[in-house]
Amino acid sequence: MAHDICELLGIEFPVLAFSHCRDVVAAVTRAGGLGVLGAMTYTPEALEVELAWIEEQVGSLPWGVDVLIPASLGGVGELSSEDLTSFLAKVELASLFPEGHRRFLSDLLDRYEVPPLADPAIAGGGDIGRFSLPTTLADISLEHPITLIASALGPPPPTLVEDAHKKGVLVVALAGTAEHAVRQKEAGVDVIVAQGTEAGGHTGEISTMVLVPEVVEAVAPLPVLAAGGIASGRQMAAAMALGAQGVWTGSVWLTTEEAETEPVVKQKMLRASSKDTVRSKSRTGKPARQLKSAWTEAWEGPDSPGALPMPLQPLLIDEALARIDHAAAAGHQGATELANYFVGQVVGSMKAIKPARQVLLDMVSEYIDTVTEMAARLEN
Ligand SMILES: Cc1cc2nc3c(=O)[nH]c(=O)nc-3n(C[C@H](O)[C@H](O)[C@H](O)COP(=O)(O)O)c2cc1C
């Protein structure tokens, strides 16, 4: 397609796919879009394995990596992510959590009769890694032939921008307001993702419809990708009409055949309507859109002590979520009620499990039909 972003990124279709699943990333890239691997759920060793695998699958085709680098971590006295590892090494983890929060969580698990993990090592403190190692994960990623590196939750650190540019890697950043987008531009970012509140994961309060043109105008001439609520060709056409050069998608890949989504949660997503998500701090300590479940209901309810700030909330709940996911996977009733995951409002239109390649090609073909139909209407 003759879009500038296709030329910049070396892709056939202006569709980028964020996913934590390497199979989705490779499938989208091989089908003519650009897959971006969310790195934050991996340890450095595991990430290396995933990146080597994708590299082998896609050859010289373009792909990318996404790391979350929170500009600050309010839960630990505004420490930066880089300082977190040494901070955590010095403290007794449990001492960071107020007694009321520990009791609320343990009562919640008891009420839904969620069994303990057979092997507590499964929880593994993954979230400590998640918030203490983003720059390590970025360094590892830059050793691979990626086309872009994306970051969210604040402007990327100057060293990341410098290192990426030295290697000819484009820097992409997510923004939920025009002000944040301008800050990203000033930090040297090459492509801005304007992500509306509809989106799954960490999200702001402004809708995609309002945000995209604001960001396009604020950061011109930087290219802008629209994100949040885009899962079909018609939504893609709307995003392009708002001035975006392409789309950045996340939720729609969660019900693909390849996706990492827990089967129980995948089924919940297939049944969900667009009303069934909530922007809640209950998983990460920052507002993140996710599927409504007994988990979000409890944390948003009148008896909740409220979520702790990032990174304390994910550290507090890491083992609990592992318990819930394991028990739900084994068919446990209470755990199934609690189980959820990040997803956007577009979940309401995700009604069938399809291969990722099919999702991409359907979206592109509907986009072409929509734009052609609209152009024809002008001629009549
Ligand atoms: C399961 C899930 C996890 C996400 N995790 C991240 C993340 O780690 N980093 C990031 O930049 N964006 C993350 N996002 C947001 C996506 O990058 C993307 O902006 C968003 O999904 C687009 O909106 P949509 O969900 O309506 O397609 C996540 C989204 C989902 C659905």
The ligand as an ORCA input file, in Angstrom:
! r2SCAN-3c Opt
* xyz 0 1
  C      -3.043     -7.868     26.910
  C      -2.474     -6.504     26.634
  C      -1.249     -6.166     27.185
  C      -0.671     -4.932     26.888
  N       0.560     -4.633     27.373
  C       1.225     -3.556     26.903
  C       2.601     -3.354     27.211
  O       3.238     -4.136     27.932
  N       3.207     -2.267     26.657
  C       2.534     -1.385     25.836
  O       3.146     -0.443     25.336
  N       1.232     -1.554     25.556
  C       0.570     -2.616     26.044
  N      -0.745     -2.823     25.719
  C      -1.442     -1.824     24.870
  C      -1.210     -2.127     23.373
  O       0.113     -1.824     23.030
  C      -2.135     -1.322     22.473
  O      -1.830      0.055     22.575
  C      -3.614     -1.496     22.744
  O      -3.926     -2.847     22.910
  C      -4.423     -0.920     21.557
  O      -5.798     -0.897     21.820
  P      -6.791     -2.162     21.566
  O      -6.531     -3.039     22.732
  O      -8.129     -1.572     21.551
  O      -6.372     -2.790     20.259
  C      -1.361     -4.016     26.043
  C      -2.611     -4.356     25.539
  C      -3.197     -5.578     25.823
  C      -4.537     -5.914     25.244
*
